[in-house]
Amino acid sequence: MNKLRLKTKITVGVLFLYLMLLLVSILGYYYLNRLNKRAKVILKDNYESLDYSKNMLVALEDMNVNRDSALRVFETNLQRQSNNVTEPGEKAATLEVTRTFEAYKNGRLSDLSAIKRGIYTIMDLNMNAIVGKNERAKKTADHALMYIAIISGICFLLGFTFVYNFPGYVANPIHELTEGIKSIANKQYSKRLYFKSDDEFGELAAAFNTMAQRLDEYEHSNLAKILFEKQRAEAVISSFKDATIGLDSNNLILFANVPAQQLLNLKDKDLVGKPAEELAQRNDLLRFLINPKESAPFKIVVDGKEAFFTKEMTDITHEEARIGYVIILRNITSFKEQDIAKTHFIATVSHELKTPLAASDFSIKLLEDDRTGRLNKEQKELITSLKQDNRRMIRIVSELLDLSQVESGNIQLQPQPVAVRHIVQYALDAVQKQAIQQRIEIDENIAENLPSVVADVEKTAWVLVNLLTNAIRYSKEGTSIMLHIEQGESGKVVFTVQDFGKGIPAEFLQRIFERFYQVPGRKQVQGSGLGLAISKEFIEAQGGTIGVESEEGKGSRFYFTLPAA
């Protein structure tokens, strides 16, 4: 036997109510139509005859006053009455009135009482007919009311039963299903649903019970394994020496090992399972850690001692979807101390070397003076070579001092509004002699109406000199380089130095601003590999950026930006 679906049951119930309503409507229409027809019959058959009889009686009363007019009225109504004979005995009465009227009209009858009696007879017959027809119409109406009342009562009872039971029929299984789902969500896998119906709700209950049974089996078969894996993961996390914090995709803290708890000054129960944003409102370190834009090394005071850390954020993915991330704090205190010691050592050595180098440079100048004695050709060449090496050493020591100042944070910048032309002129004056010696032409392309920039004139000009010197050094004799300055985006002014030399291979571009780095395979006639590194520090310290674009064999384009005043 086929099962009745829920949709079929609802359709059948609604269709039944519709048919009952249709039956009431048809029955009401039928009886109302019958009553309407009978009312029309009474109006046509009987009421009009009464009206004609009344008019004939009025004409008889006027017969002595205006005989001709009264005769015409009487004849007209008598003719109409003759055409409207509908009741038994009415035809004979009408013929009697016609016969007596003709006798009166021809003078054979002088008394009108016989005519009036005939008219009264017609009126009595129609009035009696009206009473009879009214009784029959009343009975018809009573029957209609009774039938309609019975059918309407049945429809009401059935409809009330349907409306009362149907919402529960649909809502009760849904309510039980909701409670069952809540139980499953609370890991009460023994929950079962029992619906007696064989429709969709019955199938839903069977599917739910199957799901609950399988979840129960899965829970019991994998619970021990899951607990073991959880304990092992917690043991691994706790063994990390670096502070480690795990969060899900909604920034809910999943775990935090002991070093992380110590740094945050929070216990495990105050961290695990809590929203990171909520805790970050009361913990500055956590607010810094969950901010993805913060990546610079930072300092934390632990037990009265300064410790330096770097933050690493690693995404956790599952089937190419990000489900969380881990924050690891690497303790770089020892490296930071070594770096500080290195900076101090470089500063000390550079400072100590500067004095003897300056003295040796003075001595070389004295040797070149003819007053101390004439030198032969070989001696002059040796002195020239010593002079170049000595000045290169002095320049390297100066750059090392600048670098140590940058690293130690002791660099003294004096940023102030300054005209771009002033910086450019300062740099061009410094490199003009070198450009003439190399027969290099510097093409200037400086935009008009440039705003002033906020910069340290000496340090910024030093950076521009360094870029121009490098461009001259790596350009062929007799060629040109370009100096281009324009208004950039976000209120920046862009300085660009373009040469057309050998260019820089793409694999070395990322390291070009590292300290002591020089492109392999090139003859290094001058320079220490510190110029670009120091330039980067100077520009970034003034709120600007520096970069390079190059294509091997077509030259290089170095640029830096400074904020407009």
C-alpha positions in Angstrom: 0.0 0.0 0.0 1.4 3.4 -1.0 2.2 5.8 1.9 0.3 9.0 1.9 2.8 11.9 1.8 2.4 14.9 4.0 1.7 17.1 1.0 -1.0 14.7 -0.2 -2.6 14.7 3.3 -2.7 18.5 3.4 -4.1 18.6 -0.2 -6.8 16.1 0.6 -7.9 18.0 3.8 -7.9 21.4 2.1 -9.8 19.9 -0.9 -12.4 18.4 1.3 -13.1 21.8 3.0 -13.2 23.4 -0.4 -15.8 20.9 -1.6 -18.0 21.4 1.5 -17.8 25.2 1.0 -18.7 24.7 -2.7 -21.7 22.5 -1.7 -23.0 25.2 0.7 -22.5 27.8 -2.0 -24.4 25.7 -4.7 -27.2 24.9 -2.3 -27.6 28.5 -1.2 -27.6 29.6 -4.8 -30.2 27.0 -5.8 -32.7 28.0 -3.1 -32.2 31.7 -3.5 -32.8 31.3 -7.2 -36.1 29.4 -6.5 -37.2 32.1 -4.0 -36.4 34.8 -6.6 -38.3 33.1 -9.3 -41.4 32.6 -7.1 -41.3 36.2 -6.0 -41.2 37.2 -9.7 -44.2 34.9 -10.4 -46.2 36.5 -7.6 -45.3 39.9 -8.9 -46.2 39.1 -12.5 -49.2 36.8 -12.1 -51.0 38.2 -9.1 -49.9 41.6 -8.2 -50.4 43.0 -11.7 -54.0 41.4 -11.7 -54.7 43.2 -8.4 -53.4 46.5 -10.0 -55.6 46.1 -13.0 -58.7 45.3 -10.8 -58.0 48.4 -8.7 -57.8 50.6 -11.9 -61.1 49.2 -13.1 -62.8 49.9 -9.8 -61.5 53.5 -9.9 -62.8 53.8 -13.5 -66.3 52.7 -12.4 -66.3 55.3 -9.7 -65.5 58.0 -12.4 -68.1 56.7 -14.8 -70.7 59.3 -13.8 -68.2 62.1 -13.9 -66.3 61.5 -17.1 -67.9 58.5 -18.9 -65.8 58.5 -22.1 -62.4 58.7 -20.2 -63.6 56.1 -17.6 -64.7 53.7 -20.4 -61.3 53.9 -22.1 -59.4 53.3 -18.8 -61.7 50.4 -17.9 -61.4 48.8 -21.3 -57.6 49.1 -21.3 -57.2 47.4 -17.8 -59.8 44.8 -18.7 -57.9 43.9 -21.8 -54.6 43.6 -19.8 -56.3 41.5 -17.2 -57.7 39.2 -19.9 -54.1 38.7 -21.0 -52.9 37.9 -17.4 -55.2 35.1 -16.4 -53.1 32.7 -14.3 -55.2 31.3 -11.5 -58.0 28.7 -11.5 -61.4 30.4 -11.9 -59.8 33.7 -12.9 -60.7 33.2 -16.5 -64.4 32.7 -15.8 -64.5 35.7 -13.5 -62.8 37.8 -16.2 -65.2 36.7 -18.9 -68.1 37.5 -16.5 -66.7 41.0 -16.0 -66.3 41.4 -19.8 -69.9 40.3 -20.5 -71.5 42.6 -17.8 -69.3 45.5 -19.0 -70.4 45.0 -22.6 -74.1 45.0 -21.4 -73.5 48.2 -19.4 -71.7 49.8 -22.3 -74.6 49.0 -24.8 -77.2 50.2 -22.3 -78.7 46.8 -21.5 -77.4 47.1 -17.9 -77.6 50.2 -15.8 -76.4 48.8 -12.4 -72.6 48.6 -11.9 -72.8 46.2 -8.9 -72.6 43.1 -11.1 -69.3 44.4 -12.7 -67.9 45.2 -9.3 -68.7 41.7 -8.0 -66.8 40.2 -10.9 -63.8 42.4 -10.2 -63.9 41.5 -6.5 -63.9 37.9 -7.5 -60.8 38.4 -9.6 -59.1 40.2 -6.7 -60.0 37.5 -4.2 -58.6 34.8 -6.4 -55.3 36.6 -6.8 -55.0 37.5 -3.1 -55.6 33.9 -2.2 -53.0 32.8 -4.7 -50.5 35.3 -3.2 -51.1 33.8 0.3 -50.6 30.3 -1.0 -47.5 31.1 -3.0 -46.0 33.0 0.0 -46.5 29.9 2.2 -44.7 27.8 -0.3 -41.9 30.3 -0.6 -41.6 30.4 3.1 -41.4 26.6 3.3 -38.7 26.7 0.6 -36.7 29.3 2.6 -37.1 27.2 5.7 -35.8 24.1 4.0 -32.9 26.2 2.5 -31.9 27.5 5.9 -32.1 24.1 7.4 -29.9 22.5 4.8 -27.4 25.3 4.7 -27.2 25.3 8.5 -26.6 21.6 8.6 -23.9 21.6 6.0 -22.3 24.8 7.4 -22.3 23.2 10.9 -20.6 20.1 9.4 -18.0 22.3 7.6 -17.4 24.3 10.7 -16.8 21.2 12.8 -14.5 19.6 10.2 -12.7 22.9 9.6 -12.3 23.5 13.4 -11.0 20.0 13.8 -8.5 20.5 10.9 -7.3 23.9 12.1 -7.0 22.6 15.7 -5.1 19.4 14.9 -3.1 20.3 11.8 -0.7 22.9 13.4 0.2 20.3 16.0 0.5 17.6 13.4 3.2 19.7 11.7 4.7 21.6 14.7 5.0 18.8 17.2 7.4 16.7 15.1 9.4 19.8 14.3 9.6 20.6 18.0 10.7 17.1 18.8 13.3 17.2 16.0 14.6 20.5 17.4 14.9 19.0 20.9 16.6 16.0 19.4 19.2 18.2 17.5 19.9 20.1 20.7 20.5 16.8 22.5 22.9 15.6 19.7 24.7 19.0 19.9 25.2 18.3 23.7 26.6 14.9 22.7 23.6 13.0 24.0 23.8 10.4 21.2 21.3 8.1 22.8 18.4 10.4 21.9 15.8 8.9 19.5 12.7 10.1 17.7 9.5 8.1 17.4 6.9 9.3 14.9 3.9 7.1 14.2 3.2 8.6 10.7 4.5 7.0 7.5 5.0 10.3 5.8 8.1 12.6 5.5 8.2 13.0 9.3 8.5 9.2 9.7 11.4 9.2 7.2 13.0 12.2 9.0 12.8 10.3 12.3 14.4 7.2 10.8 17.2 9.3 9.3 17.7 11.1 12.6 17.9 7.9 14.5 20.4 6.5 12.1 22.6 9.6 12.4 22.4 9.5 16.2 23.4 5.8 16.2 26.4 6.3 13.9 27.5 9.4 16.0 27.2 7.3 19.1 29.3 4.5 17.5 31.8 7.0 16.3 32.1 8.8 19.6 32.7 5.6 21.5 35.1 4.1 18.9 37.2 7.3 18.5 36.9 9.0 21.9 40.0 7.3 23.4 42.0 8.0 20.3 40.9 11.6 20.3 41.8 12.0 24.0 45.2 10.5 23.4 45.9 12.7 20.4 44.8 15.7 22.5 47.0 14.9 25.4 49.9 14.3 23.0 49.3 17.6 21.2 49.2 19.4 24.6 52.4 17.7 25.7 54.2 18.8 22.4 52.9 22.4 22.8 54.0 22.5 26.4 57.5 21.4 25.5 58.0 24.4 23.2 60.5 26.8 24.7 59.2 29.6 22.6 55.9 31.2 23.7 53.1 29.7 21.5 49.5 30.7 21.3 46.9 29.0 19.0 43.7 30.7 17.8 40.8 29.6 15.6 39.4 31.5 12.6 37.1 33.5 15.0 40.1 34.6 17.2 39.1 32.2 20.0 42.1 31.1 22.0 42.6 27.4 21.7 45.8 26.9 23.7 48.8 28.8 25.2 51.9 27.1 26.6 53.6 28.0 29.8 56.0 30.6 28.4 53.1 32.4 26.7 51.1 32.4 29.9 54.1 33.9 31.8 54.6 36.6 29.2 50.9 37.5 29.1 50.7 37.2 33.0 47.6 35.2 32.6 46.7 31.6 33.7 45.5 28.9 31.3 41.9 29.0 32.6 41.9 32.8 31.8 43.0 32.2 28.3 41.8 29.0 26.7 38.3 29.3 25.2 38.1 33.1 25.6 37.8 35.6 22.7 41.2 37.2 22.0 39.6 40.6 21.3 37.9 40.7 24.7 41.2 39.8 26.5 43.2 42.2 24.4 41.2 45.1 25.8 42.9 44.5 29.2 46.2 43.1 27.9 48.5 45.3 25.8 50.8 42.5 24.8 48.0 40.3 23.5 46.5 43.3 21.6 49.9 43.7 19.9 50.2 40.0 19.1 46.8 39.6 17.4 47.4 42.6 15.2 48.6 41.2 11.9 50.1 44.6 10.9 52.6 44.5 13.8 55.7 42.6 12.8 58.7 44.5 14.1 60.8 43.1 16.9 59.7 44.3 20.3 60.9 44.4 23.9 59.3 43.0 27.0 60.6 43.4 30.6 60.6 40.0 32.2 61.6 39.7 35.9 63.2 43.2 35.7 65.3 42.3 32.6 64.8 43.4 29.1 64.0 40.6 26.6 63.6 41.0 22.8 61.2 39.0 20.7 60.1 38.6 17.2 56.5 37.5 16.3 55.8 34.8 13.7 52.2 34.0 12.6 51.5 30.7 10.9 48.2 29.9 9.3 46.5 26.5 10.0 44.6 25.2 6.9 42.4 22.2 6.3 41.4 21.3 2.7 42.8 24.7 1.5 40.5 26.6 4.0 42.0 28.7 6.9 40.8 27.3 10.2 43.1 29.2 12.5 46.6 30.4 13.2 49.5 30.1 15.6 51.5 32.9 17.1 55.1 32.1 18.1 57.4 34.5 20.0 61.0 33.9 19.2 63.4 35.1 21.9 66.2 37.0 20.2 67.7 38.6 23.3 71.1 37.0 22.8 71.2 38.0 19.1 70.1 41.5 20.1 72.9 41.7 22.7 75.4 40.5 20.1 74.1 43.1 17.6 74.5 45.9 20.2 78.0 44.7 21.0 78.8 44.6 17.3 77.5 48.1 16.9 79.5 49.4 19.8 82.6 47.6 18.5 82.2 49.1 15.0 81.7 52.5 16.5 84.8 52.2 18.7 87.0 50.8 16.0 85.8 53.3 13.5 86.4 56.2 15.9 89.9 54.9 16.8 90.8 54.4 13.1 89.7 57.8 12.1 92.5 59.7 13.9 95.5 57.7 12.5 93.9 57.7 9.0 93.6 61.4 9.1 97.2 61.7 10.3 98.4 59.4 7.5 96.5 61.4 4.9 98.2 64.5 6.2 101.6 62.8 6.0 100.9 61.7 2.4 100.1 65.3 1.5 103.5 66.3 3.0 105.3 63.7 0.9 103.6 65.2 -2.2 105.0 68.6 -1.3 108.3 69.3 -3.2 109.6 71.1 -0.2 110.1 67.8 1.6 112.1 66.4 -1.3 111.5 65.5 -4.9 110.0 62.2 -5.8 110.7 60.1 -8.9 108.0 58.7 -11.1 107.7 55.4 -9.3 107.5 57.1 -5.9 104.8 59.5 -7.1 102.7 56.5 -8.4 103.1 54.8 -5.0 102.1 58.0 -3.2 99.0 58.4 -5.4 98.0 54.8 -4.8 98.5 55.2 -1.0 96.5 58.4 -1.1 93.5 56.7 -2.9 93.6 53.8 -0.5 93.8 56.1 2.5 90.8 58.2 1.4 88.9 55.0 0.6 89.6 53.8 4.2 88.5 57.2 5.6 85.3 57.0 3.6 84.6 53.5 4.8 85.3 54.5 8.4 82.9 57.4 8.0 80.2 55.2 6.6 80.7 52.7 9.5 80.3 55.5 12.0 77.1 56.6 10.3 75.9 53.0 10.3 76.6 52.5 14.0 74.7 55.8 14.7 71.7 54.5 12.8 71.8 51.1 14.5 72.2 52.5 18.0 69.4 55.1 17.4 71.8 58.0 18.0 71.5 59.4 14.5 70.7 63.1 14.7 68.2 64.1 12.1 67.0 67.7 11.7 64.0 67.4 9.4 62.5 70.8 8.4 60.7 72.2 5.3 63.2 72.6 2.5 62.9 73.3 -1.2 63.6 70.4 -3.5 65.9 72.6 -5.7 68.1 73.2 -2.6 68.7 69.5 -2.1 69.3 68.9 -5.8 71.8 71.7 -6.1 73.7 70.5 -3.1 74.0 67.0 -4.6 74.9 68.2 -8.1 77.7 70.4 -6.8 79.1 67.4 -5.1 79.2 65.1 -8.1 79.8 67.6 -10.9 83.5 67.1 -10.9 83.2 63.3 -11.1 80.7 63.5 -13.9 83.0 65.7 -15.9 85.9 63.4 -15.4 83.8 60.4 -16.7 82.3 62.6 -19.5 78.8 61.8 -18.1 76.0 64.3 -18.7 73.3 64.6 -16.0 69.9 65.4 -17.5 67.6 67.1 -15.0 63.9 66.8 -15.3 62.4 68.6 -12.3 58.6 69.2 -12.2 57.4 72.8 -11.7 55.6 74.0 -8.6 56.9 71.2 -6.5 56.1 71.6 -2.8 58.8 71.7 -0.2 59.7 68.5 1.6 60.2 67.7 5.2 63.8 66.4 5.4 67.3 66.7 6.8 69.1 68.6 4.1 72.6 67.1 4.7 71.5 63.5 5.1 69.0 63.7 2.1 71.6 65.3 -0.1 74.1 62.6 1.0 71.6 59.9 -0.2 71.1 61.7 -3.6 74.9 62.1 -4.0 75.3 58.4 -3.3 72.7 57.4 -6.0 74.2 59.8 -8.5 77.8 58.6 -7.8 76.7 55.0 -8.3 75.0 55.9 -11.6 78.1 57.7 -12.8 80.3 54.9 -11.7 78.4 52.2 -13.6 77.7 54.2 -16.8 79.9 54.2 -19.8 81.9 57.3 -20.7 80.2 59.7 -23.0 76.7 58.6 -21.9 74.1 60.3 -19.7 72.1 59.7 -16.6 68.7 61.2 -15.7 67.6 62.9 -12.5 63.8 63.1 -12.4 61.8 64.7 -9.6 58.0 64.8 -9.5 54.9 65.0 -7.3 53.9 61.5 -6.2 50.9 60.0 -4.5 49.7 60.6 -0.9 51.6 63.9 -0.6 55.0 62.5 -1.5 57.8 63.9 -3.7 59.6 61.2 -5.7 63.3 61.5 -6.5 64.5 59.2 -9.3 68.1 58.5 -10.6 68.2 56.6 -13.9 71.3 55.2 -15.5 71.7 53.1 -18.7 74.6 50.9 -17.7 74.8 47.1 -17.2 71.8 47.0 -14.9 71.3 44.6 -11.9 70.3 40.9 -12.4 66.8 40.2 -11.0 68.1 37.7 -8.4 70.1 40.3 -6.7 67.6 43.1 -6.5 66.1 42.0 -3.2 69.5 42.2 -1.4 70.9 45.4 -3.0 70.1 47.4 0.2 71.7 44.9 2.6 74.9 46.0 4.5 78.2 45.2 2.8 76.4 43.6 -0.1 77.8 44.1 -3.6 76.6 42.5 -6.8 78.8 39.4 -7.5 81.0 39.3 -10.6 81.7 43.0 -10.9 84.9 44.8 -10.5 84.6 46.8 -7.3 86.9 49.8 -7.8 85.4 51.8 -4.9 82.8 51.5 -2.2 82.2 49.3 0.8 78.7 48.1 0.2 77.3 50.3 2.9 76.1 53.3 0.9 72.7 51.9 -0.1 72.1 50.4 3.4 72.8 53.7 5.0 70.7 55.5 2.4 67.8 53.2 3.2 68.1 54.0 7.0 68.3 57.7 6.4 65.2 57.8 4.1 63.1 55.6 6.2 64.0 57.5 9.4 62.5 60.6 7.6 59.2 58.8 6.8 60.1 58.0 3.2 60.7 54.9 1.1 63.5 53.8 -1.2 63.6 51.2 -3.9 65.1 50.1 -7.2 64.0 48.8 -10.6 66.4 47.3 -13.0 66.7 45.2 -16.1 70.0 43.6 -16.9 71.7 45.3 -19.9 69.4 48.3 -19.8 70.4 50.1 -16.7 68.9 50.8 -13.2 66.4 53.2 -11.7 66.9 54.1 -8.1 64.2 56.2 -6.4 63.2 57.4 -3.0 60.2 59.4 -1.6 59.9 62.1 1.0 56.8 63.6 2.6 55.7 67.0 1.3 55.7 69.9 3.8 
